[in-house]
Amino acid sequence: MAALLQTDLPDLQLLSRGKVRDIYATSSPDHLLFVATDRISVYDVILNSGIPDKGKLLTSISLFWFEKLKHIIPNHLVTVNIDEMPDEVRQYREQLEGRTMLVRKAKIVPIEAIVRGYITGSAWAEYQKSQTVCGIPIPERMEESQKFPTPIFTPSTKAEQGSHDENISPEKAAQLIGQDLFDRIQAASLQLYTAATEYAESCGLILADTKFEFGLVPSASAGQDELILVDEVLTPDSSRYWPRDQYEPGKGQPSFDKQYVRNALTAAGYRKGLESGPNANGKGWGIDDIVIEGTRKRYKEAEQMLKSLHS
């Protein structure tokens, strides 16, 4: 089974290729076409290898959460039914089926809204050095993977492709986007994370942390723009999922997310400064077939567990 690393839709205008998604304009001035490819990125580096069906799994999981959380905040989804999309899109059904969303155009808020329920990853690394996470003081004597007393909101910048996102303090984020918008995003993010965590635990999963992205669309009334959820939501690409029955604080956890790929890349010699490939050779980074298949199985298992109560 081949991975789809890049879409080829010559009759559509390509607006951008992100780390995972190809975004196209459509004949509808209010809508965009989001296509989730099988590309995978770690440490903000797109790998040469893809994960077969990953784009379909990400789309399936996002659709599940968009529906489940729509009572908290609206989202950008219009339809995933290709027969309901503009005429020029339908000719590419074979490429697009199962990995495509027609979405509302939105003005993207230029921060990533990260909520952390457990101390792991870059948060754990910073805590060991300064007893802070994104500049926020954290209680003493925490262990790796330990649950925070309450979830914390730790925004980051949205870097251009090829650059690294940077964790920033809540104060800095408020300066970037304005205090009122920051407050709205923080409140929505914490509410979304709390609801998702409760559901995930009922399915045997711990949602350790996640990243949300938001956009603004004109309000139906004449007031302030409406805040909506955009991009993907609560997928293994944007979240850390751990098996609840294997959770043991004080060490790293087995996971259903990109951590498996991060570990493989680190073992192969990756470090900051070598984004272009081993020994900075310009050829990029790949992963072997065992890691590809292992990642696919982890993403698929996460999808199945999340949907287990709806089967």
VOGU-3710 file (C-alpha; in Angstrom, 3 decimals, decimal comma):
1> maallqtdlp> 0,000/0,000/0,000  1,557/3,261/-1,148  1,425/6,451/0,888  0,007/9,585/-0,739  2,746/12,142/-0,177  1,424/14,822/-2,505  -1,893/15,455/-4,209  -2,149/16,152/-7,926  -5,270/18,183/-8,724  -4,257/20,217/-11,793
11> dlqllsrgkv> -7,632/21,884/-12,338  -7,625/23,330/-8,815  -5,533/26,219/-7,509  -3,059/25,005/-4,892  -2,776/27,577/-2,132  -0,306/25,825/0,150  1,332/22,555/1,090  1,685/22,241/4,848  3,356/19,580/6,925  0,420/17,261/6,256
21> rdiyatsspd> -2,324/19,107/4,383  -2,600/20,388/0,838  -5,008/23,323/0,666  -6,818/24,312/-2,521  -9,097/27,131/-3,577  -12,493/26,193/-5,009  -15,043/27,952/-7,171  -16,857/28,831/-3,947  -15,371/32,086/-2,626  -16,255/31,169/0,963
31> hllfvatdri> -14,742/27,685/1,051  -11,411/25,863/0,849  -10,515/22,246/0,184  -8,382/20,633/2,909  -6,697/17,386/1,850  -4,889/15,311/4,480  -1,977/13,524/2,810  0,040/10,681/4,318  3,045/12,907/5,035  4,369/12,899/8,569
41> svydvilnsg> 6,472/15,517/10,314  8,348/15,382/13,602  10,299/18,209/15,178  8,729/20,369/12,418  10,615/18,328/9,777  8,643/16,601/7,005  10,027/13,086/6,541  10,721/11,453/3,182  8,598/8,486/4,253  4,824/8,592/4,557
51> ipdkgkllts> 2,390/6,502/6,599  -0,150/4,750/4,316  -3,749/5,806/5,071  -2,604/8,288/7,721  -4,503/11,132/6,059  -7,707/9,107/6,107  -7,231/8,213/9,774  -6,577/11,856/10,714  -9,693/12,942/8,833  -11,818/10,246/10,452
61> islfwfeklk> -10,646/11,181/13,965  -11,102/14,916/13,327  -14,645/14,352/12,051  -15,448/12,332/15,160  -14,254/15,098/17,485  -15,769/17,945/15,456  -19,148/16,304/15,900  -18,631/15,427/19,551  -17,446/18,905/20,576  -19,619/21,131/18,394
71> hiipnhlvtv> -21,739/22,085/21,407  -18,672/23,835/22,876  -17,533/25,782/19,826  -18,399/25,734/16,110  -15,821/24,490/13,609  -14,883/25,072/9,996  -16,250/21,802/8,554  -18,818/22,141/5,755  -18,908/18,619/4,284  -16,829/15,520/3,600
81> nidempdevr> -19,268/14,245/0,977  -17,540/14,763/-2,368  -20,945/14,798/-4,126  -21,736/17,953/-2,134  -18,494/19,696/-3,119  -18,020/22,050/-6,089  -18,117/20,410/-9,527  -14,404/20,823/-10,219  -13,534/18,796/-7,113  -15,541/15,697/-7,948
91> qyreqlegrt> -13,298/14,531/-10,824  -10,591/13,767/-8,253  -12,725/11,465/-6,132  -10,186/8,626/-6,241  -7,471/10,774/-4,649  -9,772/12,619/-2,262  -12,201/10,049/-0,885  -11,884/9,742/2,882  -9,148/12,365/3,295  -10,842/15,593/2,249
101> mlvrkakivp> -12,915/18,283/3,945  -14,622/21,278/2,396  -14,209/23,989/5,026  -15,165/27,580/5,698  -12,550/30,215/4,978  -11,373/31,811/8,190  -8,792/34,323/9,340  -6,325/32,091/11,192  -5,275/33,240/14,662  -1,445/33,201/14,638
111> ieaivrgyit> -0,865/31,115/17,766  -1,193/27,421/18,518  -3,328/26,735/21,576  -1,686/23,931/23,541  -3,280/22,402/26,617  -1,223/20,106/28,822  -2,719/17,771/31,399  0,481/15,840/32,086  4,135/16,875/32,187  5,956/15,309/29,250
121> gsawaeyqks> 7,927/16,192/26,138  9,265/19,738/25,921  7,349/20,652/29,090  9,278/18,031/31,075  12,581/19,169/29,570  11,938/22,790/30,561  10,708/21,841/34,028  13,921/19,953/34,764  15,923/23,092/33,968  13,813/25,856/35,514
131> qtvcgipipe> 10,786/24,349/37,273  8,589/26,185/34,779  6,582/25,252/31,679  6,455/28,030/29,081  7,469/30,376/31,861  4,633/29,256/34,140  5,823/28,209/37,630  5,060/24,535/38,305  4,906/22,740/41,700  8,073/21,163/43,040
141> rmeesqkfpt> 8,976/17,466/42,895  6,880/16,529/39,875  7,797/13,318/38,052  7,918/12,751/34,317  4,414/12,005/32,941  2,745/13,102/36,195  -0,674/14,718/35,976  -0,826/18,455/36,640  -3,144/19,549/39,469  -5,182/21,295/36,772
151> piftpstkae> -4,583/21,466/32,986  -2,386/24,356/31,880  -2,638/26,480/28,736  0,736/26,963/27,034  0,534/28,731/23,664  3,184/28,661/20,970  3,938/30,626/17,829  2,850/29,310/14,428  6,117/28,970/12,532  6,521/28,997/8,772
161> qgshdenisp> 7,182/25,599/7,226  10,754/24,524/7,877  11,000/26,608/11,026  10,294/25,572/14,599  7,245/26,583/16,623  8,326/28,361/19,792  6,659/28,086/23,167  5,704/31,512/24,470  4,244/32,769/27,717  0,509/33,488/28,002
171> ekaaqligqd> 1,441/37,164/28,432  3,357/37,183/25,150  0,492/35,439/23,352  -1,950/38,058/24,667  0,323/40,792/23,348  0,380/39,140/19,913  -3,356/38,683/19,435  -4,969/40,963/22,013  -6,130/40,157/25,527  -9,803/39,650/24,669
181> lfdriqaasl> -9,129/37,148/21,872  -6,530/35,397/24,015  -9,035/35,003/26,845  -11,630/33,539/24,466  -9,144/31,049/23,028  -7,804/30,001/26,423  -11,298/29,405/27,797  -12,396/27,426/24,715  -9,184/25,353/24,695  -9,477/24,342/28,333
191> qlytaateya> -13,155/23,487/27,906  -12,428/21,385/24,807  -9,547/19,576/26,506  -11,598/18,799/29,625  -14,475/17,339/27,615  -12,149/15,340/25,364  -10,145/14,010/28,312  -13,241/12,714/30,075  -14,429/10,922/26,954  -10,987/9,526/26,038
201> escgliladt> -10,571/8,043/29,519  -13,877/6,217/29,113  -12,318/4,591/26,030  -9,138/3,549/27,839  -7,000/6,470/26,662  -5,206/9,270/28,496  -5,099/12,516/26,526  -1,820/13,876/27,890  -1,782/17,070/25,839  -3,095/18,499/22,596
211> kfefglvpsa> -2,912/21,441/20,235  -5,874/23,416/18,905  -5,970/26,002/16,142  -8,611/28,682/15,804  -9,915/31,051/13,172  -12,254/34,019/12,963  -15,249/34,312/10,636  -17,767/37,133/10,271  -20,512/36,925/12,863  -24,138/36,495/11,843
221> sagqdelilv> -24,792/39,598/13,902  -22,891/42,843/13,542  -20,761/42,155/16,636  -17,243/40,755/16,996  -16,052/38,007/14,658  -17,041/34,471/15,608  -14,305/32,182/16,938  -14,261/28,722/15,350  -12,119/25,595/15,598  -10,045/24,939/12,446
231> devltpdssr> -7,500/22,524/10,971  -7,477/19,075/12,607  -8,590/18,329/16,134  -7,413/15,802/18,736  -5,625/13,518/16,293  -2,476/11,509/17,075  -0,604/14,135/15,023  -1,684/17,001/17,280  -2,074/15,141/20,587  -0,398/12,669/22,905
241> ywprdqyepg> -2,541/9,622/23,648  -1,395/7,049/26,203  -2,979/3,673/27,057  -4,643/4,190/30,429  -4,019/0,634/31,628  -0,241/1,023/31,193  0,103/4,472/32,752  2,922/4,733/35,273  4,302/8,160/36,250  8,026/8,630/36,657
251> kgqpsfdkqy> 8,997/7,647/33,112  8,006/8,063/29,467  4,785/6,341/28,409  3,867/4,029/25,531  1,792/6,061/23,125  -0,551/6,084/20,141  0,962/9,189/18,586  4,049/10,600/16,851  6,299/9,948/19,842  7,108/6,544/18,339
261> vrnaltaagy> 8,450/8,288/15,222  10,264/10,951/17,270  12,040/8,204/19,201  13,058/6,432/15,979  14,402/9,638/14,434  16,337/10,525/17,568  17,851/7,035/17,633  18,901/7,548/13,995  20,896/10,624/14,995  18,496/13,527/14,528
271> rkglesgpna> 19,076/16,657/16,573  18,341/20,340/16,153  20,546/21,717/13,408  20,335/18,557/11,288  16,888/19,250/9,814  18,171/18,732/6,249  19,220/15,132/6,866  21,871/12,947/8,533  25,100/14,934/8,830  23,173/17,847/7,225
281> ngkgwgiddi> 23,457/16,066/3,854  20,408/17,757/2,331  18,678/14,446/1,555  16,141/14,638/4,355  15,153/12,037/6,913  13,315/8,777/6,429  12,089/5,964/8,666  12,214/2,229/8,048  9,294/-0,029/7,203  8,939/-1,323/10,761
291> viegtrkryk> 8,428/2,212/12,093  6,038/3,046/9,237  3,843/0,022/9,939  4,102/0,476/13,706  2,956/4,085/13,389  0,046/3,143/11,149  -1,087/0,486/13,633  -0,900/2,940/16,537  -2,979/5,567/14,719  -5,523/2,940/13,681
301> eaeqmlkslh> -5,784/1,576/17,224  -6,330/5,073/18,610  -9,154/5,612/16,115  -10,769/2,298/17,003  -10,547/2,950/20,750  -12,045/6,449/20,450  -14,944/5,115/18,404  -15,430/1,966/20,488  -18,369/3,405/22,430  -20,108/4,355/19,171
311> s> -19,721/1,060/17,327
//
